[in-house]
Amino acid sequence: MKEQIRERVWDDLEESGVARFPFPPHGRIPNFAGADDAADRLADQPEWAAATAIKANPDAPQLPVRRRALRNGKTVYMAVPRLHDERCFLKLDPDTLEDYDAATTISGSSEHGEQVGPEAVEEIDLIVSGSVAVTADGDRIGKGEGYSDLEYAVLREFGLVDESTTVATTVHSRQLVDDEVDTGEHDVSMDLIVTPEEVRRPDGGGQPDGIDWELLSEERLEEIPVLKRLRER
């Protein structure tokens, strides 16, 4: 079901002309026309104003969010791709960076950001996630690799987020779907859905309280050092 929704949304964004670089939108968190406007609308929300540390995804449609955060004096954390390093987060500190535009790109974040382990991450006030699709209830569909939910679970295990931490996504209105989506206890629910035109605050469900070890293969545990360390702990 999720894969069918992904393909439908990717096709629709492409065929409607809403998709923006990088192309094609398929197989990724799709960029969309109005991503800047969605970032501006998110920045008008009280949850944004109250946040001093944000964890954001690295994808193109949330680039304006990352840049806006730094310009508003907020520290931005991004996960190292696939959490493949013991120091599995990149810290973008607005007080030490000189070029916010360069530092917030996918390639520039690794060059300009400071790679840190979870112990060096500040308590996160707001999480911004990229989505392929999202329901009115706040059920999110990503690109299918599961890293966004896993990153949340790692932060939860280290006490850096909790049930009250707002999780937001910026999407185009065409990414809002009416489908019933099967979700598990490991799936992170969106508290705030922001499009270029509107803001939605779903009632949603509870958030994962940590890592669901039964869902992780031995291969993935070996590939991600922080998981190996958490399991041993």
C-alpha positions as CSV (number, residue, x, y, z in Angstrom):
1,M,0.0,0.0,0.0
2,K,2.7,2.5,0.9
3,E,4.6,1.8,-2.2
4,Q,1.5,2.3,-4.3
5,I,0.9,5.7,-2.6
6,R,4.5,6.7,-3.2
7,E,4.4,5.9,-6.9
8,R,1.1,7.7,-7.3
9,V,2.3,10.9,-5.5
10,W,5.7,10.9,-7.4
11,D,3.8,10.5,-10.7
12,D,1.4,13.2,-9.9
13,L,4.1,15.7,-8.8
14,E,5.9,15.1,-12.1
15,E,2.9,15.1,-14.4
16,S,1.4,18.2,-12.8
17,G,4.6,20.2,-13.1
18,V,4.8,20.7,-9.4
19,A,8.1,18.8,-8.9
20,R,11.3,20.7,-8.8
21,F,15.0,19.8,-9.1
22,P,16.4,17.2,-8.5
23,F,14.6,15.2,-11.1
24,P,12.9,12.8,-11.3
25,P,11.0,13.1,-8.0
26,H,10.8,9.3,-7.9
27,G,12.8,7.4,-5.3
28,R,13.5,10.5,-3.2
29,I,11.9,13.0,-0.9
30,P,10.5,15.1,-3.7
31,N,11.2,18.8,-4.1
32,F,8.2,20.9,-4.9
33,A,7.1,24.3,-6.1
34,G,6.4,26.5,-3.1
35,A,8.9,24.9,-0.8
36,D,10.2,28.4,0.2
37,D,6.6,29.5,1.0
38,A,6.1,26.4,3.2
39,A,9.3,27.1,5.0
40,D,8.1,30.7,5.6
41,R,4.8,29.4,6.9
42,L,6.5,27.0,9.3
43,A,8.7,29.8,10.6
44,D,5.5,31.8,11.5
45,Q,4.4,29.0,13.9
46,P,4.9,29.2,17.7
47,E,6.7,25.9,17.8
48,W,9.4,27.4,15.5
49,A,9.7,30.6,17.5
50,A,10.2,28.5,20.7
51,A,12.9,26.3,19.2
52,T,16.6,26.8,19.7
53,A,17.8,23.5,18.3
54,I,16.2,21.8,15.3
55,K,16.8,18.3,13.8
56,A,16.2,18.5,10.1
57,N,16.4,16.1,7.2
58,P,19.0,16.8,4.4
59,D,16.6,16.7,1.4
60,A,16.1,19.5,-1.2
61,P,12.5,20.6,-0.2
62,Q,13.6,21.3,3.3
63,L,16.7,23.3,2.3
64,P,14.8,26.6,2.8
65,V,13.9,25.4,6.3
66,R,17.5,24.7,7.2
67,R,18.7,28.1,5.9
68,R,15.8,29.9,7.7
69,A,16.7,28.1,10.9
70,L,20.4,29.3,10.8
71,R,19.4,32.8,9.9
72,N,17.0,32.8,12.9
73,G,19.9,31.8,15.1
74,K,18.9,28.2,15.6
75,T,21.3,25.3,15.8
76,V,20.6,22.7,13.1
77,Y,21.4,19.0,13.5
78,M,21.3,16.6,10.5
79,A,22.0,12.9,10.6
80,V,25.1,11.5,8.9
81,P,23.9,9.5,5.8
82,R,22.6,6.1,7.0
83,L,24.0,6.8,10.5
84,H,27.1,5.0,9.3
85,D,29.5,6.7,11.7
86,E,29.8,6.6,15.5
87,R,29.6,10.4,15.4
88,C,26.3,10.1,13.5
89,F,25.1,13.8,13.5
90,L,26.2,16.9,11.8
91,K,26.0,20.1,13.8
92,L,25.4,23.4,12.0
93,D,26.1,26.2,14.5
94,P,24.9,29.7,13.2
95,D,27.5,31.4,15.5
96,T,30.5,29.7,13.8
97,L,29.4,29.2,10.2
98,E,30.2,31.9,7.7
99,D,28.2,30.7,4.6
100,Y,24.7,29.5,5.6
101,D,23.8,28.8,2.0
102,A,26.7,26.4,1.4
103,A,26.5,24.8,4.9
104,T,22.9,23.7,4.4
105,T,23.2,21.8,1.1
106,I,23.5,18.0,1.2
107,S,27.2,18.1,0.2
108,G,28.1,21.3,2.0
109,S,26.7,20.1,5.4
110,S,29.4,17.5,5.7
111,E,32.1,20.0,4.7
112,H,31.0,22.9,6.9
113,G,29.2,21.1,9.7
114,E,30.8,19.6,12.8
115,Q,30.4,15.9,13.1
116,V,29.3,14.9,16.6
117,G,28.1,11.9,18.6
118,P,24.7,11.8,20.3
119,E,26.3,12.9,23.6
120,A,27.2,16.2,22.1
121,V,23.8,16.9,20.6
122,E,21.6,19.5,22.4
123,E,18.1,18.7,23.4
124,I,16.0,19.0,20.3
125,D,13.0,21.3,20.3
126,L,11.6,20.7,16.9
127,I,12.1,18.0,14.3
128,V,11.5,18.7,10.6
129,S,11.0,15.6,8.4
130,G,10.7,15.3,4.7
131,S,7.8,13.3,3.3
132,V,6.7,11.6,0.1
133,A,3.1,11.7,1.4
134,V,1.2,12.4,4.6
135,T,-2.3,11.8,5.8
136,A,-4.7,14.1,7.6
137,D,-4.0,12.1,10.7
138,G,-0.3,12.8,10.5
139,D,0.8,9.4,9.2
140,R,3.9,10.0,7.2
141,I,5.2,8.0,4.2
142,G,8.9,8.5,3.5
143,K,10.9,7.0,0.6
144,G,10.8,3.6,2.3
145,E,14.3,3.2,3.9
146,G,13.2,3.8,7.4
147,Y,16.1,6.1,8.4
148,S,13.9,9.0,9.5
149,D,12.1,6.9,12.1
150,L,15.3,5.3,13.2
151,E,17.0,8.7,13.7
152,Y,14.1,9.7,15.9
153,A,14.4,6.5,17.9
154,V,18.1,7.1,18.5
155,L,17.4,10.6,19.7
156,R,14.7,9.2,22.0
157,E,17.1,6.6,23.4
158,F,19.5,9.3,24.3
159,G,16.8,11.5,25.9
160,L,17.2,14.2,23.3
161,V,13.5,14.2,22.3
162,D,10.4,13.0,24.1
163,E,6.6,12.8,23.6
164,S,6.3,16.6,23.7
165,T,8.8,17.3,20.9
166,T,7.0,18.6,17.9
167,V,7.6,16.8,14.6
168,A,6.8,18.8,11.5
169,T,6.8,18.2,7.8
170,T,6.7,20.7,4.9
171,V,4.9,19.3,1.8
172,H,3.0,20.4,-1.3
173,S,-0.8,20.1,-1.0
174,R,-0.6,17.3,-3.7
175,Q,1.3,15.2,-1.1
176,L,-1.7,15.2,1.3
177,V,-3.5,11.9,0.8
178,D,-6.8,10.4,2.1
179,D,-5.6,6.8,2.1
180,E,-5.6,4.6,5.2
181,V,-2.0,3.9,6.0
182,D,-0.8,1.0,8.1
183,T,1.5,2.2,10.7
184,G,3.6,0.5,13.4
185,E,4.7,1.5,16.8
186,H,8.1,2.5,15.3
187,D,6.5,5.1,12.9
188,V,6.8,8.7,13.9
189,S,3.6,10.8,13.6
190,M,3.5,14.3,12.3
191,D,2.3,17.0,14.8
192,L,2.5,19.8,12.2
193,I,1.9,19.6,8.5
194,V,2.8,22.7,6.6
195,T,2.0,23.4,2.9
196,P,2.6,26.7,1.0
197,E,-1.0,27.5,1.7
198,E,-2.0,26.1,5.1
199,V,-1.0,24.6,8.4
200,R,-2.6,21.5,9.9
201,R,-2.2,20.1,13.4
202,P,-3.4,16.5,13.4
203,D,-4.5,14.9,16.6
204,G,-2.2,12.0,15.7
205,G,-1.1,9.2,17.9
206,G,1.7,8.6,20.3
207,Q,5.4,8.6,19.3
208,P,7.8,5.7,19.5
209,D,9.5,5.6,22.9
210,G,12.8,4.2,21.5
211,I,14.2,1.6,19.2
212,D,12.2,-1.4,18.3
213,W,15.0,-3.9,18.2
214,E,12.9,-6.7,16.7
215,L,12.6,-4.8,13.5
216,L,16.4,-4.4,13.0
217,S,18.4,-7.0,11.1
218,E,21.8,-8.1,12.3
219,E,23.2,-6.6,9.1
220,R,21.8,-3.1,9.9
221,L,23.0,-3.4,13.5
222,E,26.5,-4.1,12.3
223,E,26.3,-1.2,9.8
224,I,25.3,1.4,12.3
225,P,27.8,1.8,15.2
226,V,25.4,3.8,17.5
227,L,22.9,0.9,17.4
228,K,25.5,-1.6,18.3
229,R,26.6,0.6,21.2
230,L,23.0,1.1,22.4
231,R,22.2,-2.6,22.3
232,E,25.3,-3.4,24.3
233,R,24.4,-0.7,26.8
